[in-house]
Amino acid sequence: MTEEMRLLWELRKEKYSTKELLELHENPLNLYKEESIEGPIIDIGCGQSTYVLEYYKKSKKVYAIDSDDFQLNSLKERADDIKTAESGEIIYINGIFPAHKLPNEIFSIVVLSNFLHFFSLKNCHKIIDKISSHTTAGSLILTQVHSSDHYVNQRKQKSHFKHFFQKADLDELFIPRGFERMYFAQIEHENSQSHDAIVHEWIRRVHNRVYNSYNEDIIKKEAERYLEGNRQTHITSIYRKT
Ligand SMILES: C[S@@+](CC[C@H](N)C(=O)[O-])C[C@H]1O[C@@H](n2cnc3c(N)ncnc32)[C@H](O)[C@@H]1O
């Protein structure tokens, strides 16, 4: 993870309590709660995942994979914040996916939230191949990805995102591998004021700590430029193995 991204995740950890994060959390997988199959859950590129925390709270066994120790340690601290006698089990794995081997399990739910857009579509095919071999009839895969309407794609900016998705891309990844589309939501919304305040503070910290620059005018202008037209534009989908 770059130093800039680390500063953002540190800030999110500092500013959002676990309780606040869980209040903001929406999980469409719960639509299929009654019909879901038994088995462990895995979240790949989990970060400080509210999915992991939700299922931990619900007494489930959850694997949390991330390539970054800060994220895994933060997630562990958040899990400790909500631990009760009913909590399940979280197995933390520091690994770079897809090179890292998946645990020898068949998963009931696979979460890929804000992860696939860091890979080319060709590499996403390899990722879904690997995951698919750890699923069975009834397994659900949830993805949240940046849509092609994302502002970085619209501005044709250079970035670390490798692919911006449309419905057809997701169908192409899942349907030939024996999945059916259960859920598709293309979401666009304005950021909250607290989100924008965090971005502003993030840009200040990047300037102070990475560039050793303290000019408030430059920082303010850069934050304004970054936030202009910056809406949340993502796709959430769920596919079920048939
Ligand atoms: C944008 S964050 C998403 C975190 C979380 N899933 C969410 O939706 O809030 C991406 C996460 O994936 C992790 N990551 C990036 N590349 C990875 C890889 N190849 N294997 C495992 N984790 C990776 C990063 O450390 C980071 O925590």
The ligand as an ORCA input file, in Angstrom:
! r2SCAN-3c Opt
* xyz 0 1
  C      -9.958     -0.157     -1.201
  S      -9.537     -1.226      0.106
  C     -11.079     -2.052      0.393
  C     -11.252     -2.513      1.811
  C     -12.608     -3.130      2.122
  N     -12.830     -4.342      1.360
  C     -13.702     -2.126      1.880
  O     -14.523     -2.283      0.969
  O     -13.745     -1.134      2.639
  C      -8.571     -2.468     -0.663
  C      -7.901     -3.389      0.341
  O      -7.319     -4.473     -0.381
  C      -6.003     -4.713      0.111
  N      -5.270     -5.276     -1.019
  C      -4.856     -4.631     -2.133
  N      -4.314     -5.500     -3.004
  C      -4.389     -6.726     -2.421
  C      -4.034     -8.041     -2.834
  N      -3.486     -8.253     -4.034
  N      -4.289     -9.082     -1.996
  C      -4.875     -8.868     -0.790
  N      -5.244     -7.639     -0.360
  C      -5.011     -6.588     -1.156
  C      -5.509     -3.367      0.613
  O      -4.515     -3.508      1.604
  C      -6.794     -2.748      1.147
  O      -6.983     -3.008      2.508
*
